[in-house]
Amino acid sequence: MEQMSAIFGAPIKIISSHSVGCDGCDELCKNTAFCQRIDFLDNNKAALLITFKDDSRAHHLLIQSFVVRDFNLQLRNIFIQTLLALIFIGGVIVVAIVMLLGRFVLSPIGKAASDFTRCAENKEMTTRLDETGPREIKQMAISANVMLDKIQSLNEQLQSMARTDELTGISNKRHFYELYDKNFSRARRKETSLGILMIDVDHFKQYNDLYGHLAGDECLSVVAGVLRKTVGRTNDIVARFGGEEFIVVLDDVSVSGLKGFVIIF
């Protein structure tokens, strides 16, 4: 008992004892006072045998315990459950991120792209982007609308330059044809009349040669100004047809009214 107490580090007192079988114990502990052996009974259980012998090696104490080998299985189950939980949580997070991106990023970008396409298809450049949504998309839309305003302004200036005679400031020949087609179609639809006057400045070549081109240009500008003041209705047309020639179209006018305009002019 003293040797056993020394092994365990504490006094050992035997309260009761009885003989048990231990196949192989004598062979296992043939040369030692203390020995142990583990027998694996199956995949889930093991038997732990610990034997102590006294000095005479005639008696021995057998301690037998069964250990369930399910710890690794439990760890494996815990690991699998944890992994499945992480995969599920990761999937939920990915779906949430995709939904948030779709709502706050992809959807506004798609709408902005659609607005840009609409602007490109609109020749008058009157379409503007929606200035709602996330801060970045909103700022992009505001900047794009400012750019579209400038483009529209420049486009209107170019159209005005393309339709206006640079010297006299009235419609040029190209713009005259555009306006005449509209007025003629309207007159046919309403069954009204159109009055057309071709005006040529007499002796302009001699005047231009005598006083110079600057004076000739000033003369044409004065004539254009008089025509513009005389023809004041919205649908009437005053245009420079070429050189010293001007053309006037009076909408919904009678023959007597056209003659009266000629006398006034």
Summary of the structure (lengths in Angstrom):
residues: 265
radius of gyration: 54.3
end to end distance: 145.9
largest distance: 157.0
contacts: 648
relative contact order: 0.06
helix: 55%
strand: 18%
